[in-house]
């Protein structure tokens, strides 16, 4: 009598499904992960106001401008991957898409949430989905790019390294909003003013 076949874990099924995808197909998981992550940040403007010194524009940060900014970040992610996937060549797709994938899913994207968690000793909006969704997706995509020999290891390191300066800026800024985050906040606020009529 044959021994029963051990059940295949859900993780193994997902890994097998993922391995059958081309990189051009799999890379679309990155903007999906980003969208899920941004949902967790739905109230992050309140958190910023609680933990950071006002750089002079907090009174202009509304929930509507925040949601618009989060939505725009997803749109940018979708547009980046869509443009990166125009070529049929898998290597070219990997080279074009991985800077976005690694910056959003590693430095400074995920790293800043982990830093905020420990720095303020409190929940930082976005940290759960950053670790539970974005990190696995980013790791899978990086591993797939390497396994399929689409990019060398140093290119992945370079993509992560590009995000290192803004992450170091966040660390150095302490309880002051880092300059690049200030620019992002102000851009979202101004766009909200144009689109939504916000102050």
N, C-alpha and C positions, 0 to 999 in steps of 0.2 A: 504494500500500500504506500502510495506516494505521500510524503510529508506535506502538510498544507503550506501554501505559499504565504510568507509573512506579509501582512498588510503594508502597502506603500504609504508612507507618511505624506501629509499634505504638503509639507515643505519640499519633499522629493518630487511630487507631482508638479509643483510650481517651477522647481529648478529644471525639470525635464522639458516642460512647456517652454520656458524661457530659452533653453539651449537650442530649441528648434527654430527660434526666430532668427531672422537675419538682424544684423546690427541696425540696419536702416529701419526695421520694424520695432526692435526693442527700445530704441532711443526715445520713442514716443512716451515711454513710461516716465521719463524725467519731467515733462510739463504736467503730466497727470499727478505725479507725486507733489510737485510744487503747488498745484491747485488744492490738493488735500491739505497741504501744510498751511496755505494762506487762510483756509477756513478756520483753523485753530487760532489764527491771529485776529479774529473778528473784533476784539476789544482791546487791542494792544495800545491804542492811543491813551487809554486810561492808565495802563501800566507804565508807559513812558512818563506820564505826568507825575506818577507816584514815586518813581525811582531816579529821575534825572532833573538836573537844574534846567529851568526854562531858558532856552536860547533866544527867547524873544518872540516866538511864534506859536507857542502852545495854545494860546487863546483862539487861534485860527484853525487848530486841528479839530475837526468835527468827525463824528462817526461816518458821515457820508464821504468826506474827503479820504478818510482811511480806507473805506471799502472800495472807493474808486482807485486808490493807489494800489491796493492789493490785487484788484481786478486787472489793472494795467500791467502789473508784474507778470501775471499769468499770460496775458496777451503777448507780452514781449517774449516770454518763454516759448509759447506756441509758434510765434513768427520766426524765432531763431531756429527752432528745430525744423520747421517747414522749409525754410531756406536751405538749411544744412542738408536736408533730404532730397533736394532737387536733383543732385547728381545721382546716377545709378551706381557709381563706384563706391563700394563699401568703405574703402580706406579714406576716401575723400570725405564721406559722410562723418566718419569717426573724427577726423582732424577738425572738421568744421563745428561739430556739435559738442565735443568733449570740454572745451573751455567753459561753456555754459553749464554742462552737467556737473563738472567738478567744482565750479565756484558756488553754485546753488546747493549742491549736495555735500560739500566739504568745507572749504575755506572761501569766503567767510560765512557762508550761509548757515550751516549746521553749527560750526564752531562758536559763533557768536551767541547762539542760544544756550549752549552748554556753559559758556563763560558767564553769561548773565545769571544762570541758575545758581552757580557757585558764588559769584561775586555779591549778589544781593541776598543769597540764602533764601530764595523764594521762587515759586513757580514763575517761569518766563514763558509767556504765550508763544507757542510754536515749538517748544522743546520736545514735546511728546511725539508729534508727527515727524519732526526733524530726525529723531533717533529711530523711531519705529517704521517710518516709511521712506524718508529720503536717503538715509544711510544705506539700507539694504539695496535700494534701487541703484544708487550710485556705485556701490561695491559690485553689484552684478554687472553693470554696464562697463565698469573699468576692467573687471575680470574677463568679460566677453571680448572686449577690444584687444586685450593682451592674448587671450587664448586663440582668437582668430587671426592673430598677428596683423592687426590693422594699424596699430601704433606701437612705437617702442616705449619702454618703461619711463624713459626720461621725458617723453612728451606729457605723460600723465603727471609726472612730478612738476613739470613746468606749469601745467594747467592749475595745479594746486598752489604752486608758488605765486602765481599771479594774484591770488586772493589773500596772500599772506600780509601785504602792507595794510589793506583796510582792516584786517583782523587785529593787527598790532596797534592800529590807530584806535580801535575800540577799547583795547586794554589800557592804552595810555590815557584815554579820555576819562576813565573812571566814571563818575556820576554825571559827566557832561556828555552830551550827544556828540558822537564822532562827526567830523565834517562831512563825510560822504553820506551819512544818514541824514544830516541836516538838509543836504541838497535834495535827497529823495523826498523828505517830508515836505519841503517847500514846493517842489515840483508838483507833488500830488495835490497840495493845497491850492496852488494856482490853477491847475487844471480843473479842480473841483469848482473854483470860482467861475471859470468859463463855461463849464458844462452844466453845473447844478445851480449856478447863481449863488454859491456860498460866499460868505464875506471874505 
